[in-house]
Amino acid sequence: MCVVRTCDVYVRFQCCLFQCAGDRLESKTSVSVASWSSLNARMDNRFATAFVIACVLSLISTIYMAASIGTDFWYEYRSPVQENSSDLNKSIWTDFASDEADEKTYNDALFRFNGTMGLWRRCITIPQNTYWYSPPERTESFDVTKCMSFTLNEQFMEKFVDPGNHNSGIDLLRTYLWRCQFLLPFVSLGLMCFGAVIGFCACICRSLYPTIATGILHLLAGLCTLGSVSCYVAGIELLHQKLELPENVSGEFGWSFCLACVSAPLQFMASALFIWAAHTNRKEYTLMKAYRVA
C-alpha cells in the first residue's frame, strides 16, 4: 500500500515538472517569435527608407540628365557687340546657317555672336536691326537667337588636325571624344530608365533583392555621365588649342554642363543605396531565418 502511494506521488511530481518545462519552452518560443518579428520590422523600415531615398536621387538625376541633353548651354561664349552693317558678319551668319558649314566656320560664328553650344545644337545671338537681316526702317534694338542642329552625319564626322582644312589629316582623339560626348549621355539615360523598370518590378514582387541590378545599372549610368563630361571638357580644351579665342572673347561652361556634372554623383549615391539595401537585406534575412529555425 505504501509502495503504491509513493509511486503515485512520484508520477504526479514528474507531471508537474514536464508541465513547468513546457510552459517555459512555450514562453521562450513566444518571446523569440515576438523579438524576431520586431527586429524584422525594424530591418524592413530601414531598408525601405534607403530604397525610397535611392529612388528620389535616381529621379532627380534622371531629370537633370534629360534637361542637360535637351538644352544648348553646355558651353557659352561672351563677345563684344559687333557692327550691325558689317558684310563680314553677314557672311558669317550665312555660312553658319549653311548645311555645309565645317567646324571652323560655325566656331567663328560662335566666337563673334555670343554663341552657345549643346550636344546636338549650336546657337548664336544676333542683333535684329541689321540691314541684311531686317528692313532698314526698323530702329528697335533687340537680340534674336538662331540655332542650327547638328545632323547625324556631323556628329560622326571626322575632326581634322587643322579645323577647316580637310588636307591636314584626321585628328582621331578629337573625333572619338566628340562621338563619346554625344553618345554616352543617351546611354546613361537609357540605363537609368531600364533600372527604374527593374525597381518597379521589385516593388511589385515585394522584394529588395532585384534592386542589386538597379544599383549596378545606376553605377554604369554614373560612369557614362562622368565619361561624357570628361570627354566634353577634353574636347573643348583641344579645340581651343587649335582655334584660339579672338581678343575680348571669353568662354565658360554653361548650366547644362553643370546639370550633367551634378547628375553623376547623384547616380553614384543612388547606386550605393540600392546595392546596400538589397545585399544587406538578403544577408540579414538569411541570418534571421537560420535563427528562427534554430
LOKE-963674 format. One line per 10 residues: number of its first residue (from 0); their letters; for each residue x negated, z, y negated of N, C-alpha, C, O. Coordinates in steps of 0.02 Angstrom, whole numbers, plus 50000, padded with zeros to 5 digits. Each point is the difference from the previous one (the first is absolute). Layout:
% LOKE-963674
NUM) a) X/Z/Y/X/Z/Y/X/Z/Y/X/Z/Y ~ ...
***
This chain:
% LOKE-963674
0) mcvvrtcdvy) 49958/50000/50060/50042/50000/49940/49957/50000/49938/50012/49963/49952 ~ 49938/50078/50049/49953/50004/49942/49963/49935/49992/49987/49978/49944 ~ 49996/49990/50112/49964/49936/49996/50043/49947/49968/49975/49961/49960 ~ 50090/50038/50058/50046/49949/49971/50006/50010/49926/49999/49951/49963 ~ 50009/50111/50014/50006/50012/49928/49936/49980/49962/50003/49971/49946 ~ 49940/50045/50086/49936/49981/49968/49994/49925/49992/49977/49976/49948 ~ 50043/49986/50102/49998/49927/49997/50047/49973/49947/49984/49952/49965 ~ 50074/50080/50029/50049/49977/49950/49973/50010/49930/50007/49957/49957 ~ 49962/50101/50032/49970/50014/49933/49945/49950/49986/49994/49976/49943 ~ 49965/50009/50107/49944/49953/49990/50025/49929/49983/49972/49967/49956
10) vrfqcclfqc) 50081/50012/50078/50028/49933/49986/50028/49997/49930/49990/49950/49965 ~ 50045/50102/50014/50027/50001/49932/49944/49998/49948/50007/49967/49948 ~ 49938/50069/50065/49943/50001/49954/49968/49930/49994/49983/49980/49944 ~ 50011/49984/50112/49971/49933/49999/50046/49952/49962/49976/49956/49965 ~ 50088/50052/50042/50047/49957/49964/49995/50011/49925/50002/49952/49961 ~ 49990/50111/50019/49992/50014/49929/49936/49968/49972/50000/49972/49945 ~ 49947/50032/50095/49937/49969/49977/50007/49925/49992/49977/49971/49950 ~ 50054/49996/50099/50009/49928/49995/50045/49981/49941/49988/49949/49967 ~ 50063/50092/50020/50044/49985/49944/49964/50007/49934/50009/49958/49955 ~ 49950/50094/50037/49961/50010/49939/49951/49942/49990/49992/49974/49945
20) agdrleskts) 49974/50007/50110/49952/49945/49995/50036/49935/49980/49974/49961/49961 ~ 50085/50029/50067/50038/49939/49982/50020/50000/49927/49997/49949/49966 ~ 50025/50110/50009/50019/50005/49930/49941/49986/49954/50007/49965/49950 ~ 49934/50062/50068/49941/49989/49959/49979/49926/50001/49982/49972/49948 ~ 50021/49997/50111/49981/49929/50004/50048/49956/49960/49980/49953/49966 ~ 50085/50064/50038/50049/49962/49962/49989/50009/49925/50005/49953/49961 ~ 49979/50110/50019/49987/50014/49930/49939/49961/49975/50001/49971/49946 ~ 49944/50029/50094/49940/49964/49981/50013/49925/49996/49975/49966/49955 ~ 50065/50009/50092/50014/49928/50000/50040/49980/49938/49986/49949/49969 ~ 50063/50093/50014/50040/49984/49940/49959/50003/49937/50008/49958/49955
30) vsvaswssln) 49947/50092/50041/49955/50004/49942/49954/49940/49996/49988/49973/49947 ~ 49985/50006/50112/49955/49943/50001/50036/49937/49978/49973/49960/49961 ~ 50089/50030/50064/50038/49941/49981/50016/50001/49926/49995/49949/49966 ~ 50023/50110/50008/50016/50005/49928/49939/49987/49957/50004/49964/49950 ~ 49938/50065/50069/49939/49988/49961/49978/49928/50004/49977/49972/49951 ~ 50031/49996/50108/49981/49930/50007/50045/49956/49956/49976/49952/49969 ~ 50089/50064/50030/50046/49960/49960/49984/50007/49926/50003/49951/49962 ~ 49981/50112/50017/49983/50011/49929/49936/49963/49981/49997/49968/49947 ~ 49952/50035/50096/49937/49965/49986/50010/49925/50000/49970/49964/49959 ~ 50071/50011/50088/50013/49929/50002/50036/49976/49937/49986/49946/49975
40) armdnrfata) 50061/50096/50000/50034/49982/49938/49952/49998/49941/50005/49956/49957 ~ 49949/50093/50040/49951/50000/49945/49955/49939/50004/49984/49970/49949 ~ 49996/50011/50112/49959/49940/50008/50037/49937/49978/49972/49957/49967 ~ 50093/50038/50053/50039/49942/49982/50007/49994/49924/49996/49945/49973 ~ 50015/50111/49992/50006/49999/49927/49934/49978/49968/50000/49962/49952 ~ 49945/50062/50075/49935/49982/49971/49985/49926/50008/49978/49968/49953 ~ 50034/50006/50106/49987/49929/50012/50049/49956/49963/49982/49946/49976 ~ 50081/50076/50020/50049/49961/49963/49982/49995/49926/50009/49948/49968 ~ 49966/50107/50004/49978/50000/49929/49942/49951/49990/50000/49962/49952 ~ 49952/50040/50093/49943/49953/49995/50025/49928/50007/49974/49956/49965
50) fviacvlsli) 50074/50033/50078/50026/49932/50010/50036/49976/49937/49992/49942/49981 ~ 50047/50101/49987/50036/49980/49939/49951/49985/49944/50009/49951/49964 ~ 49940/50091/50027/49950/49988/49948/49964/49934/50012/49988/49961/49953 ~ 49995/50026/50110/49967/49937/50016/50045/49940/49985/49976/49949/49975 ~ 50088/50057/50039/50047/49946/49984/50004/49987/49926/50003/49942/49978 ~ 49998/50112/49981/50003/49992/49928/49937/49966/49974/50003/49955/49958 ~ 49939/50066/50066/49937/49969/49980/49998/49926/50020/49977/49958/49962 ~ 50048/50028/50098/50002/49930/50023/50046/49958/49956/49983/49943/49983 ~ 50074/50084/49998/50046/49963/49957/49970/49986/49931/50006/49945/49974 ~ 49961/50106/49997/49969/49991/49934/49945/49948/50004/49994/49957/49956
60) stiymaasig) 49964/50047/50095/49945/49952/50006/50026/49929/50011/49971/49952/49975 ~ 50085/50041/50062/50029/49934/50010/50025/49970/49935/49990/49941/49986 ~ 50044/50101/49973/50025/49977/49935/49941/49980/49955/50003/49948/49967 ~ 49946/50093/50031/49941/49985/49958/49967/49934/50023/49982/49959/49958 ~ 50011/50033/50107/49967/49940/50026/50041/49938/49985/49972/49948/49981 ~ 50094/50056/50029/50043/49943/49985/49999/49982/49926/49999/49941/49982 ~ 50000/50111/49975/49998/49987/49928/49934/49968/49980/49999/49956/49957 ~ 49946/50066/50072/49934/49972/49982/49995/49928/50023/49969/49959/49966 ~ 50060/50024/50092/49998/49931/50024/50043/49955/49955/49980/49943/49988 ~ 50076/50081/49989/50046/49958/49963/49987/49995/49925/50036/49963/49966
70) tdfwyeyrsp) 49915/50072/50008/49987/49999/49928/49933/49967/49986/49959/49989/50044 ~ 50031/49994/49892/49943/49958/49980/49948/50037/49958/49968/49969/49958 ~ 50024/50096/50052/49955/50038/49957/49946/50034/50041/49984/50059/49989 ~ 49986/49904/50057/49943/50027/50036/49938/50001/49955/49959/50045/50004 ~ 50036/49904/49953/49944/49998/49952/50026/49971/49935/50037/49951/50000 ~ 49942/50079/49943/50023/49979/49934/49941/49987/49955/49949/50035/50001 ~ 50059/49913/49958/49949/49983/49950/50027/50013/49930/50059/49988/49987 ~ 49897/50035/49969/50018/50012/49931/49956/49956/49956/49939/50007/50001 ~ 50093/49948/49962/49962/49953/49959/50028/49999/49929/50058/50017/49990 ~ 49902/49963/49960/50024/49996/49931/50051/49944/49992/50006/49956/50043
80) vqenssdlnk) 50032/50046/49902/50050/49950/49986/49967/49932/49989/49951/49995/49964 ~ 50077/49954/50069/49972/49933/49995/50033/49961/49944/50055/50018/49978 ~ 49912/49929/49998/50029/49957/49950/50059/49962/50029/49995/49969/50053 ~ 50062/50034/49912/50061/49970/50027/49996/49924/50004/50027/49970/50046 ~ 49940/49999/49907/50000/49927/49996/49939/49969/50032/49984/49941/49987 ~ 49981/50097/50054/49938/49974/50030/50016/49950/50055/50040/50015/50045 ~ 49928/49927/49952/50008/49950/50053/49970/50025/50065/50022/49982/50055 ~ 49926/50060/49939/49970/50028/50060/50048/50044/50037/50005/49998/50061 ~ 50032/50043/49902/50050/50044/50032/50055/49959/50033/50024/50018/50054 ~ 49995/49928/49914/50050/49956/50030/49975/49971/50066/50037/49996/50049
90) siwtdfasde) 49901/49983/49951/49971/49971/50061/49995/50052/50055/50012/49985/50058 ~ 49968/50076/49923/49994/50053/50051/50068/50016/50031/50005/50009/50060 ~ 50047/49994/49898/50066/50015/50027/50025/49944/50046/50029/50014/50053 ~ 49958/49924/49928/50021/49944/50042/49964/50001/50067/50031/49989/50052 ~ 49904/50026/49947/49962/50003/50062/50022/50060/50043/50002/49996/50061 ~ 50015/50059/49906/50023/50060/50036/50065/49987/50038/50009/50024/50055 ~ 50036/49938/49914/50064/49986/50031/49997/49944/50051/50048/49987/50036 ~ 49895/49980/49968/49993/49944/50048/49994/50026/50071/49971/50053/50012 ~ 50056/49910/50035/49995/50019/50071/49929/49990/50027/49983/50026/50053 ~ 49976/49936/49910/49932/49986/50023/49948/50043/49965/49940/49985/50002
100) adektyndal) 50082/50068/49965/49953/50044/49965/49953/50035/50050/50023/50029/50048 ~ 49912/49966/49939/49952/50033/50044/49986/50071/49975/50030/50022/49951 ~ 49926/50013/50083/49988/50071/49986/49974/50010/49929/50021/50046/49965 ~ 49932/49912/50013/49972/50008/49933/50052/49985/49946/50000/50033/49948 ~ 50042/49918/50064/50050/49980/49950/50050/50056/49986/50011/50018/49942 ~ 50018/50010/50110/50050/50052/49987/49969/50066/49978/50032/50039/49966 ~ 49905/49973/50054/49967/50061/49976/49982/49995/49927/50003/50050/49964 ~ 49979/49891/50011/49988/49991/49928/50063/50015/49961/49997/50030/49946 ~ 50060/49949/50080/50064/50014/49966/50016/50075/50002/50024/50028/49951 ~ 49962/50004/50105/50011/50072/50005/49957/50038/49950/50022/50049/49970
110) frfngtmglw) 49916/49929/50022/49954/50033/49952/50026/49995/49929/49996/50048/49962 ~ 50031/49894/50019/50017/49987/49930/50069/50027/49981/50011/50019/49942 ~ 50036/49984/50105/50069/50014/49983/50026/50064/50032/50056/50000/50027 ~ 49905/50053/49972/50022/50065/50026/50032/49993/50069/50056/50022/50012 ~ 49907/49946/50033/50028/49985/50066/50005/50061/50045/49963/50049/49993 ~ 50083/49947/50053/50007/50049/50053/50002/49963/50066/50023/49943/50004 ~ 49953/50089/50048/49996/49967/50065/50022/50047/50055/49979/50058/50002 ~ 50064/49917/50042/50021/50038/50058/49973/49968/50063/49952/49962/49999 ~ 50079/50055/50057/49977/49972/50063/50022/49928/50010/49967/49962/50034 ~ 50090/50020/49936/50024/49932/50011/50027/49967/49937/50033/49948/50004
120) rrcitipqnt) 49954/50082/49937/50019/49968/49938/49948/50015/49946/49965/50051/50003 ~ 50029/49905/49948/49958/50009/49941/50042/49987/49938/50040/49954/50000 ~ 49951/50086/49949/50041/49995/49940/49956/50002/49938/49947/50031/49999 ~ 50075/49934/49948/49968/50004/49935/50054/50013/49947/50058/49983/50009 ~ 49921/50048/49936/50045/50016/49945/49980/49958/49940/49944/50006/49976 ~ 50101/49951/50001/49984/49954/49945/50048/50011/49942/50057/50020/50012 ~ 49922/49968/49926/50046/50003/49943/50047/49941/50001/49980/49944/50014 ~ 50083/50068/49971/50049/49946/50005/50002/49957/49938/50026/49944/50003 ~ 49947/50078/49941/50004/49960/49939/49941/49952/49993/49968/49998/49947 ~ 50017/49965/50105/49948/49949/49997/50032/49932/49997/50050/49987/50032
130) ywyspperte) 49920/49968/49928/50032/49935/49990/50002/49958/50063/50039/49954/50006 ~ 49916/50064/50042/50000/49961/50062/50045/50031/50053/50009/49973/50054 ~ 50020/50085/49929/50042/50033/50049/50072/50006/49976/50046/49998/50041 ~ 49965/50008/49893/50067/50007/49972/50003/49959/49936/49948/49981/49973 ~ 50110/50005/50001/50007/49960/49940/49964/50032/49940/49997/50061/49996 ~ 49976/49899/49958/49961/50026/49944/50041/50044/49954/49973/50045/49968 ~ 50094/49943/50027/50040/50038/49952/50010/50073/50021/50023/50040/49960 ~ 49962/49978/50101/50008/50069/50022/49944/50042/49974/49941/49982/50005 ~ 50077/50075/49965/49949/50044/49970/49996/50068/50034/49954/50038/49985 ~ 50094/49977/50060/49996/50065/50033/49938/50003/50044/49982/49951/50034
140) sfdvtkcmsf) 49987/50107/49965/49938/50008/50039/50012/50051/50056/50004/50060/49986 ~ 50002/49916/50074/50004/50045/50057/49971/49965/50061/49994/49939/50001 ~ 49986/50101/50047/49963/49974/50057/50046/49983/50058/50053/50030/50010 ~ 49926/49921/50028/50036/49979/50060/49952/50001/50059/49944/49975/49995 ~ 50079/50054/50060/49959/50003/50060/50019/49943/50047/50058/49992/50018 ~ 49893/49970/50002/50010/49945/50047/49959/50013/50062/49941/50017/49996 ~ 50090/49974/50062/49966/50014/50064/50000/49939/50044/50045/49957/49998 ~ 49903/50039/50042/49994/49948/50051/49984/50034/50067/49958/50045/50003 ~ 50075/49932/50049/49989/50030/50066/49943/49965/50036/49990/49939/49993 ~ 49972/50100/50044/49950/49970/50044/50035/49970/50060/50039/50033/50034
150) tlneqfmekf) 49948/49904/49979/50028/49969/50060/49964/50026/50061/49946/50029/49995 ~ 50084/49959/50063/49969/50022/50062/49933/49964/50010/49953/50028/50029 ~ 50044/49910/49949/49937/49963/50005/49946/50031/49955/49942/50003/50020 ~ 50078/50020/49921/49952/50032/49955/49976/50067/50027/49942/50019/49990 ~ 50102/50017/50045/49981/50065/50027/49945/49992/50053/49956/50044/50006 ~ 50045/49901/50032/49951/49991/50053/49947/49948/49982/49961/49978/50042 ~ 50038/50002/49894/49950/49952/49979/49931/50032/49995/49995/50059/49983 ~ 49953/49903/50031/49932/50026/49997/49980/50014/49928/50018/49963/49954 ~ 49943/50090/50037/49971/50015/49935/49929/49972/49998/49964/50001/50050 ~ 50017/49973/49891/49934/49967/49995/49950/50047/49967/50017/50045/49963
160) vdpgnhnsgi) 49920/49942/50052/49946/50041/49971/50003/49998/49924/49993/50052/49968 ~ 50017/49888/50004/50010/49992/49928/50073/49982/49990/50019/49943/50013 ~ 50024/50104/49964/50071/49986/49995/50014/49937/49959/49974/49992/49945 ~ 50067/49965/50083/50017/49937/49967/49955/49943/50019/50018/49942/49988 ~ 49925/50071/50042/49954/49948/50021/50004/49992/50076/49973/50041/50037 ~ 50061/49908/49986/50011/49990/50071/49937/49979/50037/49999/50000/50062 ~ 49950/49982/49902/49937/49979/50031/49950/50057/50008/49944/49989/50024 ~ 50075/50072/49956/49953/50056/50002/49999/50036/50067/49959/50045/50010 ~ 50084/49936/50035/50001/50033/50065/50053/50054/50004/50022/50026/49948 ~ 49998/49992/50112/50053/50049/50011/49971/50071/50000/49951/50013/50034
170) dllrtylwrc) 50080/50031/49928/49981/50071/50000/50044/50035/50052/50057/50018/49987 ~ 49915/49991/50073/50039/50029/50055/50023/50071/49986/50055/50019/50019 ~ 49902/50020/49949/50018/50070/49987/50062/50005/49956/50047/50035/50017 ~ 49952/49930/49927/50058/50002/49955/50061/49968/50032/50057/50022/49987 ~ 49933/49927/50054/50056/49968/50033/50037/50048/50046/50062/50004/49998 ~ 49902/50032/50044/50032/50045/50047/50025/50064/49967/50048/50031/50022 ~ 49919/49990/49924/50026/50057/49962/50068/49984/49970/50045/50041/50001 ~ 49961/49898/49972/50064/49980/49970/50055/49996/50053/50056/50023/49988 ~ 49928/49950/50070/50050/49994/50052/50021/50069/50026/50059/50012/50014 ~ 49893/50033/49993/50016/50068/50025/50043/50038/49949/50046/50036/50020
180) qfllpfvslg) 49938/49958/49916/50038/50037/49949/50072/49975/49996/50044/50036/49977 ~ 49968/49903/50045/50068/49973/50001/50038/50018/50063/50059/50015/49997 ~ 49907/49985/50061/50034/50010/50064/50009/50074/50018/50052/50019/50026 ~ 49897/50022/49960/50002/50069/50023/50059/50041/49972/50028/50040/50038 ~ 49992/49952/49898/50059/50039/49978/50063/49984/50039/50040/50045/50013 ~ 49970/49892/50005/50059/49982/50040/49995/50029/50070/50051/50020/50029 ~ 49889/49981/50000/49991/50031/50065/50015/50075/49996/50033/50028/50044 ~ 49943/50004/49904/50013/50071/49990/50074/50015/49995/50026/50046/50031 ~ 50009/49914/49929/50072/50010/49992/50037/49989/50065/50047/50037/50016 ~ 49933/49913/50022/50031/49987/50065/49989/50056/50050/50045/50018/50038
190) lmcfgavigf) 49895/50010/49962/49986/50056/50046/50042/50061/49983/50024/50035/50045 ~ 49985/49979/49891/50040/50058/49981/50073/49990/50018/50034/50047/50021 ~ 49992/49892/49971/50069/49986/50019/50009/50007/50075/50051/50028/50023 ~ 49901/49948/50016/50005/50007/50073/49995/50073/50020/50035/50022/50046 ~ 49922/50016/49920/49996/50072/50013/50065/50036/49984/50019/50047/50034 ~ 50016/49930/49913/50064/50031/49982/50052/49988/50054/50041/50043/50014 ~ 49957/49898/50017/50047/49985/50055/49987/50047/50059/50047/50026/50030 ~ 49889/49984/49987/49984/50045/50055/50021/50072/49983/50026/50035/50043 ~ 49963/49986/49895/50022/50067/49979/50075/50008/50004/50024/50053/50020 ~ 50013/49895/49962/50073/50003/50005/50022/50007/50073/50046/50038/50015
200) cacicrslyp) 49921/49925/50029/50015/50006/50072/49984/50070/50026/50035/50027/50042 ~ 49910/50002/49931/49983/50069/50021/50053/50049/49979/50015/50047/50037 ~ 50015/49944/49903/50053/50044/49978/50062/49993/50045/50033/50049/50016 ~ 49982/49890/50004/50058/49990/50044/49988/50033/50067/50046/50030/50029 ~ 49893/49965/49997/49984/50030/50064/49988/50075/49996/49992/50034/50051 ~ 50006/49993/49888/49988/50072/49988/49934/50022/50031/49996/50052/50033 ~ 49953/49907/49955/49934/50016/50027/49948/49982/49947/50005/49948/49967 ~ 49945/50096/50025/49947/49987/49952/49942/49962/50031/49956/49976/49964 ~ 50042/50019/50101/49942/49970/50032/49989/49926/49981/49943/49980/49991 ~ 50111/49978/50004/49989/49930/49980/49971/49992/49930/49974/49947/49983
210) tiatgilhll) 50029/50107/49976/49973/49994/49931/49924/49995/50000/49971/49987/49947 ~ 49996/50024/50109/49928/49987/50003/49986/49927/49984/49954/49984/49963 ~ 50088/49971/50064/49993/49929/49985/50012/49987/49926/49965/49959/49970 ~ 50084/50076/50000/50013/49993/49929/49939/50022/49959/49982/49968/49951 ~ 49988/50088/50069/49940/50023/49965/49942/49952/50005/49964/49989/49951 ~ 50027/49983/50108/49945/49951/50009/50012/49938/49957/49953/49973/49969 ~ 50110/50003/50028/50015/49942/49959/49990/50014/49926/49976/49957/49963 ~ 50040/50104/50015/49988/50018/49930/49925/50005/49985/49978/49984/49945 ~ 49984/50039/50105/49928/50002/49991/49971/49930/49991/49959/49988/49957 ~ 50064/49966/50085/49977/49930/49994/50023/49970/49933/49964/49961/49969
220) aglctlgsvs) 50097/50056/50010/50025/49975/49936/49958/50026/49942/49985/49963/49953 ~ 49996/50101/50050/49957/50027/49948/49932/49966/49998/49973/49987/49946 ~ 49999/49998/50113/49937/49964/50002/50007/49930/49970/49955/49976/49965 ~ 50101/49990/50049/50011/49933/49972/50007/50004/49924/49973/49958/49964 ~ 50063/50092/50011/50007/50007/49928/49933/50015/49967/49984/49971/49948 ~ 49979/50074/50082/49933/50016/49974/49955/49938/50001/49962/49988/49953 ~ 50042/49973/50101/49961/49939/50004/50019/49949/49948/49958/49966/49972 ~ 50108/50029/50014/50023/49953/49950/49975/50019/49930/49977/49958/49962 ~ 50027/50106/50023/49976/50024/49934/49925/49988/49993/49977/49977/49948 ~ 49986/50038/50105/49927/49990/49998/49982/49926/49992/49955/49982/49962
230) cyvagiellh) 50081/49975/50074/49987/49927/49994/50016/49975/49930/49965/49958/49974 ~ 50088/50069/49997/50018/49977/49932/49948/50021/49949/49980/49960/49958 ~ 49996/50102/50046/49949/50023/49954/49936/49959/50008/49970/49979/49950 ~ 50009/50010/50112/49939/49962/50012/50008/49928/49975/49954/49971/49972 ~ 50106/50000/50039/50012/49931/49978/49998/49993/49924/49972/49952/49974 ~ 50057/50096/49991/49999/49999/49927/49929/50007/49973/49980/49964/49954 ~ 49982/50081/50075/49931/50010/49977/49958/49938/50012/49961/49980/49957 ~ 50047/49988/50101/49962/49939/50014/50022/49943/49954/49958/49959/49979 ~ 50106/50037/50005/50025/49948/49955/49970/50008/49930/49980/49951/49969 ~ 50016/50111/50007/49973/50011/49933/49925/49989/49998/49971/49990/49946
240) qklelpenvs) 49997/50013/50111/49929/49981/50002/49991/49925/49993/49951/49976/49972 ~ 50098/49986/50054/49998/49927/49995/50024/49976/49932/49970/49957/49969 ~ 50086/50073/50008/50030/49982/49936/49998/50061/49954/50042/50045/50008 ~ 49912/49956/49946/49995/50057/49955/50058/50000/49950/50022/49947/49978 ~ 50001/50112/50006/50055/50006/49952/49976/49978/49931/49944/50017/49980 ~ 50098/49947/49983/49982/49981/49931/49993/50061/49956/50020/50055/50018 ~ 49952/49935/49924/49990/50055/49952/50068/50027/49977/50047/49961/49989 ~ 49957/50103/50003/50060/50036/49978/50057/49998/50052/50057/50016/49983 ~ 49928/49964/50077/50050/50000/50054/49981/50054/50050/49943/50003/50022 ~ 50105/50038/49996/49988/50054/50048/50051/49995/50057/50053/49970/49993
250) gefgwsfcla) 49929/50059/50061/50045/50000/50058/50004/50068/50032/49952/50039/49997 ~ 50105/49976/50034/50010/50064/50033/50051/49991/50056/50042/49955/49998 ~ 49955/50090/50051/50048/49999/50054/50067/50026/49975/50003/50049/49963 ~ 50050/49918/50058/50066/50017/49976/50037/50049/50045/49973/50026/50048 ~ 50090/49987/49933/50038/50051/50035/50021/49978/50070/50012/50042/50043 ~ 49993/49893/49969/50016/49977/50068/49943/50018/50047/50012/50020/50057 ~ 49927/49972/49920/49942/50020/50039/50000/50075/50013/49984/50023/50055 ~ 50035/50016/49894/50003/50073/50008/50052/50021/50052/49989/50047/50038 ~ 50068/49918/49964/50051/50015/50050/49972/49990/50070/50013/50041/50045 ~ 49949/49905/49965/49970/49989/50066/49949/50054/50017/49996/50022/50057
260) cvsaplqfma) 49966/50000/49892/49951/50053/50012/50033/50065/50019/49975/50038/50042 ~ 50083/49977/49928/50036/50062/50016/50034/49995/50068/50006/50049/50036 ~ 50015/49891/49982/50035/49990/50064/49956/50016/50060/50025/50027/50049 ~ 49911/49957/49947/49955/50010/50057/49995/50073/50022/50011/50015/50059 ~ 49974/50033/49895/49997/50070/50023/50067/50027/50023/50002/50043/50044 ~ 50053/49933/49928/50065/50022/50023/50011/49978/50073/50029/50036/50040 ~ 49949/49904/49976/50006/49976/50069/49957/50042/50047/50021/50015/50056 ~ 49919/50003/49922/49957/50042/50042/50030/50069/50011/49998/50026/50056 ~ 50031/50004/49892/50031/50066/50007/50061/49997/50046/50010/50044/50042 ~ 50031/49904/49951/50058/49992/50044/49977/49990/50072/50031/50028/50046
270) salfiwaaht) 49917/49934/49964/49973/49990/50067/49977/50065/50032/50015/50014/50058 ~ 49949/50027/49903/49975/50064/50026/50058/50046/50020/49996/50033/50052 ~ 50056/49969/49907/50057/50044/50016/50038/49975/50061/50020/50040/50042 ~ 49990/49895/49964/50035/49972/50058/49961/50016/50065/50030/50024/50048 ~ 49906/49963/49951/49960/50011/50061/49996/50075/50017/50005/50019/50058 ~ 49985/50023/49890/49995/50072/50013/50066/50027/50028/49999/50037/50049 ~ 50057/49944/49922/50064/50025/50023/50014/49979/50072/50023/50040/50041 ~ 49964/49897/49974/50015/49976/50068/49953/50030/50052/50022/50022/50053 ~ 49913/49980/49931/49951/50025/50049/50008/50075/50011/50001/50023/50057 ~ 50005/50015/49889/50005/50073/50007/50066/50020/50032/50001/50046/50040
280) nrkeytlmka) 50053/49920/49943/50065/50015/50030/49998/49988/50075/50026/50039/50039 ~ 49943/49907/49981/49994/49985/50072/49958/50052/50036/50018/50021/50055 ~ 49927/49999/49914/49956/50049/50032/50033/50068/50007/49998/50030/50053 ~ 50034/49994/49893/50031/50066/50002/50062/50000/50044/50016/50050/50032 ~ 50020/49893/49970/50058/49996/50045/49978/50006/50073/50034/50031/50040 ~ 49910/49938/49976/49974/50004/50069/49981/50072/50017/50014/50024/50055 ~ 49952/50010/49898/49981/50070/50012/50061/50046/50007/50001/50043/50043 ~ 50049/49947/49914/50059/50042/50004/50040/49986/50063/50031/50045/50028 ~ 49968/49893/49995/50035/49984/50062/49966/50034/50059/50033/50026/50045 ~ 49900/49974/49955/49963/50034/50053/50012/50076/49998/50005/50032/50051
290) yrva) 49999/49995/49887/50013/50072/49992/50069/50017/50025/50010/50052/50032 ~ 50038/49905/49954/50069/50013/50021/50005/49998/50076/50035/50042/50029 ~ 49932/49912/50004/50002/49995/50073/49968/50062/50030/50025/50027/50050 ~ 49918/49995/49920/49967/50059/50027/50043/50062/49990/49979/50055/50020
***
